Structures are given as structure tokens and as C-alpha cells.
Amino acid sequence: MSETSNKSHDNSQLPIGFALGLTYRKVSGLFQHRLSPYGVTPEQWSALYQIDRSQGLIQKEIAERTGKDKPTTTRILDHLEKKGLIYKKPGERDRRSFLVYSTELGKSVIRETTSIEDSVTEDVRSCLTDQEYDKMLELLQRIRETIGSLDSAGRQTEDE
């Protein structure tokens, strides 16, 4: 084996952002491939799943539950609406906001694809022990919380 190929298998020196991004793209790509017959992306699926679980969410709640910003959430909801998977109703208290519901087609897509998401999770779990998997989730949550509490200069924000 050449020195170059040895280095390509040594991931211990990868920057954390690169390692997380690479792993995310691999898992997301697998999920996207398996979802492709249903015509939805992993991001669309995540929003549709949240909408289906809690009918009548507002856009802000969907954005928070999926970890997306408002413009991205708007784009995702527009795509889901065009595909006939969701519909929007004006809010009763605030006409500027709208409540989002899954259609029968959207409910059907979630029923048929939840097992696909489960299979991707099982594929990830297959290379880890139960303890390693639980620890990985704990560590990822700790990283999210720590990074989420930093300002753009990397300083701890006051509300934490």
C-alpha cells in the first residue's frame, strides 16, 4: 500500500467540521437515494414528517423542529405544497401566519417512507455497539449545544 493510500484511511487528523460534513453527506446521500422513488429529498421529508406528526404547525415551528432557517423552510414548504403533500390555512389569530397540514398524499408518503428512515438509522447503528451509538448521539447533542451558544466570534453568549 502506498503512503498516499495509507493517509487516506487515517481520519484521525481530519478537521472536525470536515469529518462531520463528510459523514452527514454520506448518510444524507443514502437516505436521498432510498427516498428518490417518492420524489422527496431528505430535507423535504424531515419537514413533512414534522408537519404530519403535529398538524397545524406554523412556519417558525417547522423551521425550529427541522433546524432550518426561515428562507430555506419557505422554499421547502413551497416544494411540498406544489407536490400536493401539504396545504396551508391562514392563522386564526394572525392572518399573516399560516398553519400547515399534511394532505392525504403527504400522510401516505410518510407512512410509506418512515421505514426507509428507520433502515438508514439501522445501517448507521450496524457499525456501532448500542453504547457507542448512544454516546455518539450524546456527543453530537453536546457539540450542537456548545456551538449554538457561541456568537459569531466564538464567545459564549449571555443567555446561556
DRENPA-3360 file (N, C-alpha, C; in nm, 2 decimals, always signed):
BEGIN
1 = MSETSNKS = +0.08/-0.12/+0.00/+0.00/+0.00/+0.00/+0.09/+0.12/+0.00 ~ +0.06/+0.22/-0.08/+0.14/+0.34/-0.09/+0.12/+0.43/+0.03 ~ +0.21/+0.52/+0.05/+0.20/+0.62/+0.16/+0.07/+0.70/+0.15 ~ +0.04/+0.74/+0.03/-0.08/+0.82/+0.00/-0.21/+0.75/+0.04 ~ -0.22/+0.62/+0.00/-0.34/+0.55/+0.04/-0.35/+0.52/+0.19 ~ -0.23/+0.51/+0.25/-0.24/+0.49/+0.40/-0.30/+0.62/+0.46 ~ -0.25/+0.73/+0.42/-0.30/+0.86/+0.47/-0.45/+0.88/+0.45 ~ -0.50/+0.83/+0.33/-0.64/+0.85/+0.30/-0.73/+0.77/+0.40;
9 = HDNSQLPI = -0.68/+0.67/+0.47/-0.76/+0.59/+0.56/-0.74/+0.64/+0.70 ~ -0.65/+0.74/+0.73/-0.63/+0.79/+0.86/-0.71/+0.91/+0.88 ~ -0.83/+0.89/+0.94/-0.92/+1.00/+0.96/-0.90/+1.08/+1.09 ~ -0.80/+1.03/+1.17/-0.78/+1.10/+1.30/-0.73/+1.24/+1.29 ~ -0.68/+1.28/+1.17/-0.63/+1.42/+1.15/-0.73/+1.51/+1.08 ~ -0.85/+1.45/+1.05/-0.94/+1.54/+0.98/-1.00/+1.65/+1.07 ~ -1.01/+1.77/+1.01/-1.08/+1.87/+1.10/-1.22/+1.83/+1.13 ~ -1.27/+1.86/+1.25/-1.40/+1.81/+1.29/-1.51/+1.85/+1.20;
17 = GFALGLTY = -1.51/+1.97/+1.15/-1.62/+2.02/+1.06/-1.62/+1.94/+0.93 ~ -1.50/+1.90/+0.88/-1.49/+1.82/+0.76/-1.54/+1.68/+0.78 ~ -1.50/+1.62/+0.90/-1.54/+1.49/+0.93/-1.69/+1.48/+0.95 ~ -1.75/+1.58/+1.02/-1.90/+1.58/+1.04/-1.97/+1.60/+0.91 ~ -1.92/+1.69/+0.83/-1.98/+1.72/+0.70/-1.97/+1.60/+0.60 ~ -1.86/+1.53/+0.60/-1.84/+1.41/+0.52/-1.94/+1.30/+0.56 ~ -1.95/+1.28/+0.69/-2.04/+1.18/+0.74/-2.19/+1.21/+0.71 ~ -2.22/+1.34/+0.73/-2.36/+1.39/+0.71/-2.39/+1.36/+0.56;
25 = RKVSGLFQ = -2.30/+1.40/+0.47/-2.33/+1.38/+0.32/-2.34/+1.24/+0.29 ~ -2.27/+1.15/+0.35/-2.28/+1.00/+0.32/-2.42/+0.95/+0.37 ~ -2.46/+0.98/+0.49/-2.58/+0.94/+0.55/-2.70/+1.00/+0.47 ~ -2.69/+1.13/+0.44/-2.80/+1.20/+0.37/-2.81/+1.15/+0.23 ~ -2.70/+1.12/+0.17/-2.70/+1.06/+0.03/-2.77/+0.93/+0.02 ~ -2.74/+0.85/+0.12/-2.81/+0.71/+0.13/-2.96/+0.73/+0.15 ~ -3.00/+0.82/+0.24/-3.14/+0.85/+0.26/-3.20/+0.90/+0.13 ~ -3.13/+1.00/+0.07/-3.19/+1.06/-0.06/-3.21/+0.95/-0.16;
33 = HRLSPYGV = -3.11/+0.86/-0.18/-3.12/+0.76/-0.28/-3.24/+0.67/-0.25 ~ -3.26/+0.63/-0.13/-3.37/+0.54/-0.09/-3.51/+0.62/-0.10 ~ -3.51/+0.75/-0.08/-3.63/+0.83/-0.09/-3.67/+0.86/-0.24 ~ -3.57/+0.85/-0.33/-3.59/+0.90/-0.47/-3.72/+0.85/-0.54 ~ -3.76/+0.73/-0.52/-3.89/+0.68/-0.58/-4.01/+0.76/-0.54 ~ -4.00/+0.83/-0.42/-4.11/+0.90/-0.37/-4.11/+1.05/-0.41 ~ -4.00/+1.09/-0.47/-3.99/+1.23/-0.52/-3.97/+1.34/-0.41 ~ -3.92/+1.30/-0.30/-3.89/+1.39/-0.19/-3.74/+1.38/-0.15;
41 = TPEQWSAL = -3.69/+1.50/-0.11/-3.55/+1.50/-0.06/-3.55/+1.48/+0.09 ~ -3.44/+1.44/+0.15/-3.43/+1.43/+0.30/-3.48/+1.56/+0.37 ~ -3.45/+1.67/+0.32/-3.49/+1.80/+0.38/-3.65/+1.81/+0.38 ~ -3.70/+1.78/+0.26/-3.85/+1.78/+0.24/-3.91/+1.68/+0.33 ~ -3.85/+1.56/+0.34/-3.91/+1.45/+0.42/-3.91/+1.50/+0.57 ~ -3.80/+1.56/+0.61/-3.80/+1.60/+0.75/-3.91/+1.70/+0.79 ~ -3.93/+1.80/+0.70/-4.04/+1.89/+0.72/-4.17/+1.82/+0.72 ~ -4.20/+1.74/+0.62/-4.32/+1.67/+0.60/-4.35/+1.58/+0.73;
49 = YQIDRSQG = -4.24/+1.52/+0.78/-4.26/+1.43/+0.89/-4.30/+1.51/+1.01 ~ -4.24/+1.63/+1.03/-4.28/+1.71/+1.15/-4.42/+1.76/+1.13 ~ -4.46/+1.80/+1.01/-4.60/+1.85/+0.98/-4.70/+1.74/+1.01 ~ -4.66/+1.62/+0.96/-4.76/+1.51/+0.98/-4.77/+1.47/+1.13 ~ -4.67/+1.48/+1.20/-4.67/+1.45/+1.35/-4.75/+1.55/+1.43 ~ -4.75/+1.68/+1.38/-4.81/+1.78/+1.46/-4.89/+1.87/+1.36 ~ -5.00/+1.83/+1.32/-5.08/+1.91/+1.22/-5.11/+2.05/+1.28 ~ -5.10/+2.15/+1.18/-5.13/+2.29/+1.22/-5.01/+2.37/+1.28;
57 = LIQKEIAE = -4.89/+2.32/+1.25/-4.77/+2.40/+1.29/-4.76/+2.53/+1.20 ~ -4.70/+2.63/+1.26/-4.66/+2.75/+1.18/-4.52/+2.73/+1.13 ~ -4.49/+2.81/+1.03/-4.36/+2.80/+0.97/-4.24/+2.81/+1.06 ~ -4.25/+2.90/+1.16/-4.14/+2.91/+1.26/-4.12/+2.78/+1.34 ~ -4.23/+2.72/+1.37/-4.22/+2.59/+1.45/-4.15/+2.48/+1.36 ~ -4.19/+2.48/+1.23/-4.13/+2.38/+1.14/-3.98/+2.41/+1.12 ~ -3.95/+2.53/+1.11/-3.80/+2.57/+1.10/-3.73/+2.53/+1.22 ~ -3.78/+2.55/+1.34/-3.71/+2.51/+1.46/-3.70/+2.36/+1.47;
65 = RTGKDKPT = -3.80/+2.29/+1.44/-3.80/+2.14/+1.45/-3.71/+2.07/+1.35 ~ -3.69/+2.14/+1.24/-3.60/+2.08/+1.13/-3.46/+2.14/+1.13 ~ -3.44/+2.24/+1.21/-3.31/+2.30/+1.22/-3.27/+2.39/+1.09 ~ -3.38/+2.44/+1.03/-3.36/+2.52/+0.90/-3.39/+2.66/+0.93 ~ -3.34/+2.75/+0.85/-3.37/+2.90/+0.86/-3.50/+2.92/+0.79 ~ -3.55/+3.04/+0.81/-3.69/+3.08/+0.75/-3.69/+3.07/+0.60 ~ -3.59/+3.13/+0.53/-3.60/+3.12/+0.38/-3.59/+2.98/+0.33 ~ -3.51/+2.89/+0.39/-3.50/+2.75/+0.35/-3.63/+2.68/+0.38;
73 = TTRILDHL = -3.69/+2.71/+0.49/-3.82/+2.64/+0.53/-3.93/+2.69/+0.43 ~ -3.93/+2.81/+0.40/-4.03/+2.86/+0.30/-4.01/+2.79/+0.17 ~ -3.89/+2.77/+0.12/-3.86/+2.70/-0.01/-3.91/+2.56/+0.00 ~ -3.88/+2.49/+0.11/-3.92/+2.35/+0.13/-4.07/+2.34/+0.13 ~ -4.14/+2.43/+0.21/-4.28/+2.42/+0.21/-4.35/+2.45/+0.08 ~ -4.29/+2.54/+0.00/-4.34/+2.57/-0.14/-4.33/+2.44/-0.22 ~ -4.22/+2.37/-0.21/-4.20/+2.25/-0.29/-4.30/+2.14/-0.25 ~ -4.32/+2.13/-0.12/-4.41/+2.03/-0.07/-4.56/+2.06/-0.11;
81 = EKKGLIYK = -4.59/+2.19/-0.11/-4.72/+2.23/-0.15/-4.75/+2.20/-0.30 ~ -4.65/+2.23/-0.38/-4.66/+2.21/-0.53/-4.67/+2.06/-0.56 ~ -4.61/+1.97/-0.47/-4.62/+1.83/-0.49/-4.75/+1.77/-0.43 ~ -4.83/+1.86/-0.37/-4.96/+1.82/-0.31/-4.95/+1.74/-0.18 ~ -4.84/+1.76/-0.11/-4.81/+1.69/+0.01/-4.86/+1.76/+0.14 ~ -4.87/+1.89/+0.12/-4.92/+1.98/+0.23/-5.01/+2.08/+0.18 ~ -5.09/+2.14/+0.27/-5.16/+2.26/+0.24/-5.15/+2.36/+0.36 ~ -5.18/+2.49/+0.33/-5.17/+2.59/+0.43/-5.30/+2.66/+0.45;
89 = KPGERDRR = -5.33/+2.69/+0.57/-5.45/+2.77/+0.61/-5.41/+2.89/+0.68 ~ -5.48/+3.00/+0.66/-5.44/+3.13/+0.73/-5.46/+3.10/+0.88 ~ -5.37/+3.16/+0.96/-5.39/+3.15/+1.11/-5.51/+3.23/+1.16 ~ -5.58/+3.18/+1.26/-5.70/+3.24/+1.31/-5.67/+3.37/+1.38 ~ -5.56/+3.37/+1.46/-5.53/+3.49/+1.54/-5.44/+3.59/+1.46 ~ -5.36/+3.54/+1.37/-5.27/+3.62/+1.29/-5.28/+3.58/+1.15 ~ -5.34/+3.66/+1.07/-5.36/+3.63/+0.93/-5.23/+3.63/+0.85 ~ -5.13/+3.69/+0.90/-5.00/+3.69/+0.83/-4.93/+3.56/+0.84;
97 = SFLVYSTE = -4.96/+3.48/+0.94/-4.90/+3.35/+0.95/-5.00/+3.25/+0.90 ~ -4.95/+3.13/+0.87/-5.04/+3.03/+0.83/-5.01/+2.90/+0.90 ~ -5.11/+2.81/+0.91/-5.09/+2.68/+0.97/-5.07/+2.58/+0.86 ~ -4.99/+2.48/+0.88/-4.95/+2.39/+0.78/-5.00/+2.25/+0.82 ~ -5.06/+2.18/+0.72/-5.12/+2.04/+0.74/-5.07/+1.95/+0.63 ~ -5.06/+1.82/+0.66/-5.03/+1.73/+0.55/-5.16/+1.68/+0.48 ~ -5.15/+1.66/+0.35/-5.26/+1.61/+0.28/-5.27/+1.46/+0.29 ~ -5.37/+1.40/+0.24/-5.38/+1.25/+0.24/-5.26/+1.19/+0.17;
105 = LGKSVIRE = -5.22/+1.26/+0.06/-5.10/+1.21/-0.01/-4.97/+1.22/+0.07 ~ -4.96/+1.34/+0.14/-4.85/+1.36/+0.23/-4.84/+1.25/+0.35 ~ -4.96/+1.23/+0.40/-4.97/+1.12/+0.51/-4.93/+0.99/+0.46 ~ -4.97/+0.96/+0.33/-4.94/+0.83/+0.27/-4.78/+0.82/+0.25 ~ -4.72/+0.93/+0.20/-4.58/+0.93/+0.18/-4.50/+0.90/+0.31 ~ -4.55/+0.97/+0.41/-4.48/+0.95/+0.54/-4.50/+0.80/+0.59 ~ -4.62/+0.75/+0.58/-4.64/+0.61/+0.62/-4.55/+0.51/+0.54 ~ -4.53/+0.54/+0.41/-4.45/+0.45/+0.33/-4.30/+0.47/+0.34;
113 = TTSIEDSV = -4.26/+0.59/+0.39/-4.12/+0.62/+0.39/-4.05/+0.62/+0.53 ~ -4.13/+0.61/+0.64/-4.07/+0.61/+0.77/-3.98/+0.49/+0.79 ~ -4.02/+0.38/+0.72/-3.94/+0.26/+0.73/-3.80/+0.28/+0.66 ~ -3.80/+0.37/+0.56/-3.67/+0.40/+0.49/-3.58/+0.47/+0.58 ~ -3.64/+0.57/+0.65/-3.56/+0.64/+0.75/-3.50/+0.55/+0.86 ~ -3.59/+0.46/+0.90/-3.55/+0.36/+1.00/-3.44/+0.27/+0.95 ~ -3.44/+0.24/+0.82/-3.34/+0.15/+0.77/-3.21/+0.22/+0.76 ~ -3.21/+0.35/+0.73/-3.08/+0.43/+0.73/-3.02/+0.43/+0.87;
121 = TEDVRSCL = -3.11/+0.46/+0.97/-3.06/+0.46/+1.11/-3.00/+0.32/+1.15 ~ -3.07/+0.21/+1.11/-3.02/+0.08/+1.13/-2.88/+0.06/+1.07 ~ -2.86/+0.11/+0.94/-2.74/+0.09/+0.88/-2.63/+0.16/+0.95 ~ -2.66/+0.28/+1.01/-2.56/+0.35/+1.09/-2.53/+0.27/+1.22 ~ -2.64/+0.23/+1.28/-2.62/+0.15/+1.41/-2.54/+0.02/+1.39 ~ -2.55/-0.03/+1.27/-2.48/-0.16/+1.24/-2.33/-0.16/+1.26 ~ -2.27/-0.05/+1.26/-2.12/-0.04/+1.27/-2.08/+0.00/+1.41 ~ -2.18/+0.02/+1.50/-2.16/+0.06/+1.64/-2.23/-0.03/+1.74;
129 = TDQEYDKM = -2.17/-0.03/+1.86/-2.25/-0.10/+1.96/-2.36/-0.01/+2.01 ~ -2.45/-0.06/+2.09/-2.56/+0.02/+2.14/-2.50/+0.14/+2.23 ~ -2.40/+0.10/+2.30/-2.34/+0.21/+2.39/-2.27/+0.31/+2.31 ~ -2.20/+0.27/+2.20/-2.13/+0.37/+2.11/-2.23/+0.46/+2.04 ~ -2.34/+0.40/+2.00/-2.45/+0.48/+1.93/-2.51/+0.58/+2.03 ~ -2.54/+0.54/+2.15/-2.59/+0.63/+2.25/-2.49/+0.74/+2.28 ~ -2.37/+0.70/+2.30/-2.26/+0.80/+2.33/-2.25/+0.90/+2.21 ~ -2.25/+0.85/+2.09/-2.24/+0.94/+1.97/-2.35/+1.04/+1.97;
137 = LELLQRIR = -2.47/+1.00/+1.99/-2.59/+1.09/+2.00/-2.57/+1.20/+2.11 ~ -2.52/+1.15/+2.22/-2.49/+1.24/+2.34/-2.38/+1.34/+2.30 ~ -2.28/+1.30/+2.24/-2.17/+1.39/+2.20/-2.21/+1.49/+2.09 ~ -2.29/+1.44/+1.99/-2.34/+1.53/+1.89/-2.43/+1.64/+1.95 ~ -2.51/+1.60/+2.05/-2.60/+1.70/+2.11/-2.52/+1.80/+2.19 ~ -2.41/+1.75/+2.26/-2.33/+1.84/+2.33/-2.26/+1.94/+2.24 ~ -2.21/+1.89/+2.12/-2.15/+1.98/+2.03/-2.25/+2.08/+1.97 ~ -2.37/+2.04/+1.94/-2.47/+2.13/+1.89/-2.50/+2.24/+2.00;
145 = ETIGSLDS = -2.52/+2.20/+2.12/-2.55/+2.30/+2.23/-2.43/+2.39/+2.25 ~ -2.31/+2.34/+2.25/-2.20/+2.43/+2.27/-2.18/+2.53/+2.15 ~ -2.19/+2.48/+2.03/-2.17/+2.57/+1.92/-2.29/+2.67/+1.91 ~ -2.41/+2.62/+1.94/-2.53/+2.70/+1.94/-2.52/+2.82/+2.04 ~ -2.44/+2.80/+2.14/-2.43/+2.90/+2.25/-2.32/+3.00/+2.22 ~ -2.25/+2.99/+2.11/-2.14/+3.08/+2.08/-2.19/+3.19/+1.98 ~ -2.13/+3.31/+1.99/-2.16/+3.41/+1.90/-2.07/+3.40/+1.78 ~ -2.08/+3.48/+1.68/-2.00/+3.47/+1.56/-1.85/+3.48/+1.58;
153 = AGRQTEDE = -1.81/+3.54/+1.69/-1.67/+3.55/+1.72/-1.62/+3.43/+1.81 ~ -1.71/+3.34/+1.84/-1.68/+3.22/+1.91/-1.68/+3.24/+2.06 ~ -1.75/+3.35/+2.11/-1.76/+3.37/+2.25/-1.89/+3.32/+2.30 ~ -1.89/+3.28/+2.43/-2.02/+3.23/+2.49/-2.12/+3.35/+2.49 ~ -2.24/+3.32/+2.45/-2.34/+3.43/+2.46/-2.40/+3.44/+2.60 ~ -2.46/+3.55/+2.63/-2.50/+3.58/+2.77/-2.62/+3.50/+2.81 ~ -2.71/+3.46/+2.71/-2.83/+3.39/+2.75/-2.80/+3.24/+2.79 ~ -2.68/+3.20/+2.78/-2.65/+3.06/+2.82/-2.60/+3.05/+2.96;
% end
